[in-house]
Amino acid sequence: MFGQNRKKIATYQNTLMQQHYAEVENMYRKMRGWRHDYHNHMHALLSYLENGEIDKAKVFLAEINDTLVKVDTVLKTGNTMLDAILNSKISLMNSKNIRVEATARVPQELAVADVDLCVVVGNLLDNAMEACEALPEDSRFVRIYIAAKGTQLYMCFTNAAGKKQRKLGNLFLSTKGKEHGFGLTRVDSIVKQYDGFVTRASEDGGYTTEVILPL
């Protein structure tokens, strides 16, 4: 039994590492793209200025600013660790053409350890991403809401889904394998460790997980 659990944990950690690598690689790809665009923009801007076309330069700068506003999806929650995990996941979801709506604002210091917060938020967003990838691009979406409610940290994750899933205990049955179930079990274990609550709801077209943890 002990050996099986170690194997499960090793497989689980390996999966998390692969996902983290994909997120980091995606961020680097975006940075390379921005660097390439930056050089092109500077050349065009210098050309306008050298030719004395000030009005065209102003219009071009305004267009660049509009583009940056659209690209800048950085979410600032007030907590460094939550910023890191959310922004890396959102960046990866954007690269998979998943529409993301996110609202998150929390205290700088939380009662939940950083590693536990990563496991909970990371797992739930990974599951949401996987569910969306199985759907047509025009129907993919993930909604994130995280906020302090009195003395509690409230988190709600909703994603596009297919047919309503059947429930077994506190988990819904999945065809994604044992590792998927193990990840959700880890989430439940951490929530229980902090005397929190987790609820899940599945319906045709959508899946929602709510988590409440003490502040």
C-alpha positions as CSV (number, residue, x, y, z in Angstrom):
1,M,0.0,0.0,0.0
2,F,2.8,2.4,0.9
3,G,4.6,1.7,-2.3
4,Q,1.4,2.3,-4.3
5,N,0.9,5.7,-2.6
6,R,4.5,6.7,-3.3
7,K,4.0,5.8,-7.0
8,K,0.7,7.8,-7.1
9,I,2.4,10.8,-5.6
10,A,5.4,10.5,-7.9
11,T,3.1,10.3,-11.0
12,Y,1.1,13.3,-9.7
13,Q,4.2,15.4,-9.1
14,N,5.5,14.5,-12.6
15,T,2.3,15.6,-14.1
16,L,2.4,18.9,-12.2
17,M,6.0,19.5,-13.4
18,Q,5.0,18.8,-17.1
19,Q,2.2,21.4,-16.7
20,H,4.5,23.9,-15.1
21,Y,7.0,23.4,-18.0
22,A,4.2,24.1,-20.5
23,E,3.2,27.3,-18.7
24,V,6.8,28.6,-18.5
25,E,7.5,27.7,-22.1
26,N,4.3,29.5,-23.1
27,M,5.3,32.6,-21.2
28,Y,8.8,32.6,-22.8
29,R,7.1,32.3,-26.3
30,K,5.0,35.3,-25.6
31,M,8.0,37.3,-24.4
32,R,10.0,36.4,-27.6
33,G,7.0,37.6,-29.6
34,W,6.7,40.9,-27.8
35,R,10.5,41.4,-28.2
36,H,10.2,40.8,-32.0
37,D,7.2,43.2,-32.2
38,Y,9.0,45.8,-30.2
39,H,11.9,46.0,-32.7
40,N,9.5,46.3,-35.6
41,H,7.5,49.0,-33.8
42,M,10.6,51.0,-33.1
43,H,11.8,50.9,-36.7
44,A,8.4,52.1,-37.9
45,L,8.2,54.9,-35.4
46,L,11.8,56.1,-36.2
47,S,10.9,56.1,-39.8
48,Y,7.9,58.4,-39.2
49,L,10.0,60.7,-37.1
50,E,12.9,60.9,-39.5
51,N,10.4,61.8,-42.3
52,G,8.8,64.5,-40.1
53,E,5.4,62.7,-40.0
54,I,4.6,63.5,-36.4
55,D,0.8,63.0,-36.8
56,K,1.4,59.5,-38.2
57,A,3.8,58.8,-35.3
58,K,1.2,59.8,-32.8
59,V,-1.5,57.6,-34.4
60,F,1.0,54.7,-34.4
61,L,1.8,55.1,-30.7
62,A,-1.9,55.2,-29.9
63,E,-2.4,51.9,-31.8
64,I,0.5,50.3,-29.9
65,N,-1.0,51.4,-26.6
66,D,-4.4,50.0,-27.5
67,T,-2.7,46.7,-28.4
68,L,-0.8,46.6,-25.1
69,V,-4.0,47.2,-23.1
70,K,-5.6,44.2,-24.9
71,V,-2.6,42.0,-24.4
72,D,-2.0,42.9,-20.7
73,T,-4.0,40.3,-18.9
74,V,-1.9,40.4,-15.8
75,L,-4.1,39.8,-12.7
76,K,-3.0,41.5,-9.5
77,T,-4.8,39.9,-6.6
78,G,-2.8,41.4,-3.7
79,N,-1.0,38.0,-3.0
80,T,2.2,37.2,-4.7
81,M,1.8,33.4,-4.9
82,L,-1.8,33.7,-6.1
83,D,-0.7,36.2,-8.8
84,A,1.9,33.7,-10.0
85,I,-0.3,30.7,-10.3
86,L,-3.3,32.5,-11.8
87,N,-1.3,34.5,-14.4
88,S,0.6,31.4,-15.6
89,K,-2.7,29.4,-15.9
90,I,-4.5,32.3,-17.6
91,S,-1.7,32.8,-20.1
92,L,-1.7,29.1,-20.9
93,M,-5.5,29.1,-21.3
94,N,-5.4,32.1,-23.6
95,S,-2.9,30.2,-25.8
96,K,-5.5,27.4,-26.1
97,N,-8.2,29.8,-27.2
98,I,-10.1,29.6,-23.9
99,R,-12.0,32.7,-23.0
100,V,-11.2,33.7,-19.4
101,E,-13.0,36.0,-17.0
102,A,-11.2,36.5,-13.8
103,T,-11.8,38.6,-10.7
104,A,-9.5,38.1,-7.7
105,R,-8.7,40.3,-4.7
106,V,-7.3,38.9,-1.5
107,P,-5.2,40.0,1.5
108,Q,-1.4,39.9,1.1
109,E,-1.0,37.3,3.9
110,L,-3.2,34.2,3.9
111,A,-3.5,31.4,6.4
112,V,-3.1,28.8,3.6
113,A,0.5,27.8,2.9
114,D,1.8,28.8,-0.6
115,V,2.3,25.2,-1.6
116,D,-1.2,24.2,-0.6
117,L,-2.7,27.2,-2.4
118,C,-0.8,26.1,-5.5
119,V,-2.2,22.6,-5.3
120,V,-5.8,23.7,-4.8
121,V,-5.9,26.5,-7.4
122,G,-3.5,24.7,-9.9
123,N,-5.5,21.5,-9.9
124,L,-8.9,23.2,-10.3
125,L,-7.7,25.3,-13.2
126,D,-5.9,22.4,-14.8
127,N,-9.2,20.4,-14.7
128,A,-11.1,23.4,-16.1
129,M,-8.6,23.7,-18.9
130,E,-8.8,20.0,-19.8
131,A,-12.6,20.1,-19.9
132,C,-12.5,23.1,-22.3
133,E,-9.9,21.5,-24.6
134,A,-12.4,18.7,-25.3
135,L,-14.9,21.3,-26.6
136,P,-15.1,23.4,-29.8
137,E,-13.1,26.6,-29.5
138,D,-16.1,28.9,-29.7
139,S,-17.7,27.4,-26.6
140,R,-14.6,27.3,-24.3
141,F,-14.7,29.5,-21.2
142,V,-13.4,29.6,-17.7
143,R,-14.7,32.0,-15.0
144,I,-12.6,32.7,-11.9
145,Y,-13.8,34.6,-8.8
146,I,-11.7,34.8,-5.6
147,A,-12.3,37.2,-2.8
148,A,-12.2,37.6,1.0
149,K,-15.6,37.2,2.5
150,G,-15.4,38.3,6.2
151,T,-13.1,35.8,7.8
152,Q,-13.1,33.4,4.9
153,L,-11.4,33.1,1.5
154,Y,-14.0,32.3,-1.1
155,M,-13.0,30.8,-4.5
156,C,-15.3,29.9,-7.4
157,F,-14.2,28.2,-10.6
158,T,-16.7,27.6,-13.5
159,N,-15.8,26.1,-16.8
160,A,-17.5,25.0,-20.0
161,A,-18.3,21.3,-20.0
162,G,-20.2,18.7,-22.0
163,K,-23.0,16.5,-20.5
164,K,-23.8,16.6,-16.8
165,Q,-21.6,14.2,-14.9
166,R,-22.6,11.5,-12.4
167,K,-21.5,12.0,-8.9
168,L,-19.8,9.5,-6.6
169,G,-19.5,10.8,-3.0
170,N,-18.1,14.3,-3.2
171,L,-16.5,13.8,-6.7
172,F,-17.9,13.5,-10.1
173,L,-17.0,10.4,-12.2
174,S,-14.4,11.2,-14.8
175,T,-12.8,9.3,-17.8
176,K,-9.5,11.1,-17.4
177,G,-7.8,8.4,-15.3
178,K,-6.7,7.8,-11.8
179,E,-4.2,10.7,-11.7
180,H,-7.1,13.1,-12.3
181,G,-9.0,11.7,-9.4
182,F,-5.9,11.8,-7.2
183,G,-5.5,15.5,-7.9
184,L,-9.0,16.2,-6.8
185,T,-8.5,14.0,-3.7
186,R,-5.4,16.1,-2.9
187,V,-7.6,19.3,-3.1
188,D,-10.2,17.8,-0.8
189,S,-7.5,16.7,1.6
190,I,-6.0,20.2,1.8
191,V,-9.4,21.9,2.2
192,K,-10.2,19.5,5.1
193,Q,-6.8,20.2,6.6
194,Y,-7.7,23.9,7.0
195,D,-11.3,23.1,8.1
196,G,-12.7,24.5,4.9
197,F,-15.4,23.4,2.5
198,V,-15.6,22.4,-1.1
199,T,-18.7,21.9,-3.2
200,R,-19.0,20.8,-6.8
201,A,-21.9,21.1,-9.3
202,S,-22.2,19.7,-12.7
203,E,-24.8,20.4,-15.4
204,D,-25.1,20.3,-19.1
205,G,-22.7,22.8,-20.5
206,G,-21.0,23.8,-17.2
207,Y,-19.1,22.7,-14.2
208,T,-18.5,24.7,-11.0
209,T,-16.3,24.2,-8.0
210,E,-16.5,26.4,-4.9
211,V,-13.9,26.4,-2.1
212,I,-14.0,28.2,1.2
213,L,-10.9,28.4,3.4
214,P,-10.3,30.4,6.6
215,L,-8.3,33.7,6.4
